[in-house]
């Protein structure tokens, strides 16, 4: 599970290349969609996310699927077509589109 922190530090994020677009996307969209959460004095704003394609867990192929996840996790990779196989894993924009959407919210971000 990758966890990106939305904090402008002025330094490059310590992330892998696959996650760069996700961090751009989250840094561009979250302050505009949830402005009150980014005001001084607010508690940390956590957004669980993954970039892997289709979850590689044994329960995904079982008839029952996997146990519900403890919180919603946004997948910038792929998710099962049958949403009941992994309840709580939600499709986010796929990786190639994240810089485009970040640019739409913040034109200073890399354009697709």
N, C-alpha and C positions, 0 to 999 in steps of 0.2 A: 504494500500500500504506500503510495507516494502522498505526502502531505505538503502542500505549498502554503507558505505563510504570506499573507498579503501585507507586507510592511516595506515601505520605500526606505531603503537604507543607503542608496547611492552606490552600492557595490553589486557586482554581478551575483546572481543567484547560484548557489551550489547545486545544480541539477544536471541531469543527463540531457543529451541533445533531443531525445524524444519528448521530453517534458517542456522544452522552451516555449512552444506555442501555447501550452496550457497555462503556464505562468503569465505570459503576455495577456491571454484571454481573461484570466481571473483578475489580474491587476487592472485591466481596463474596465471590465463589466461590473465587478462587485461594488466598488465605491459609487457607481452611478445607480445601481439597482437597490442598494442598501445604504444610502448616505448616512443615516443616523448611526449605523453600527461602526462607522469609521471616524466618529468625532472623538476628541480627546476625552479620556476617562472611561471609555467603553471597555468591557471585558474583551478578551481575544475572540476573534471570529474564525472558527474552524470550518473548513470545507474539505471533507474526505474525498479523495479522488484517486483513480488509477489510470494508467495508460496502456495496460496490457490488453491484448486481444483475447477473446473468448476465455473465460475463467477455466483454468486447468485444475479443477477439483473433482474428485471421484463422485461426489453427490450430484453433480450436475447431470449425469447420465442415468441416475436412478429414477424410478417411477415417481417417487415423492419429491425429488429435487433436493435442494439444500435447505437447512434451517434458515429462518429469516435473519437477515443481518441486523446487528444492534442499532444501526443508524443508516440513513440513506448514503450511498456512495455513488459518486458520479464517475462514469466510465467514459474516457475519451478514446478508448479502443472500441471493441465490439462487446455486445451483450447477447445472451441467449434470445432467440426469437420468442420462445415461450417464457414470458415474464414470471410465471409461477415457478420456474426452475431455480431462480435466485432472487427472491423478493428483497427489494431494497437496493439492488444494483440498477441504476438509472442511466440511460443513454444520454451522454452529453455530445456536443459536436465532435466529430471525429478529427483526429490530429491535423490532417491537411487543411481543415477549415478554421482552426482556432486563430491563426494570425489574421485571417481575413475578418473574422468577427471582432477581434481585438481592435483592428484598424477602424472598423465601423464605429466603435464606441470611443476610440481615442486615436485620431488621425496621426498622432506622433508615433504610434506603434508601427511595426513592420507591416507592409502591405502584402497581400498574397500575390 
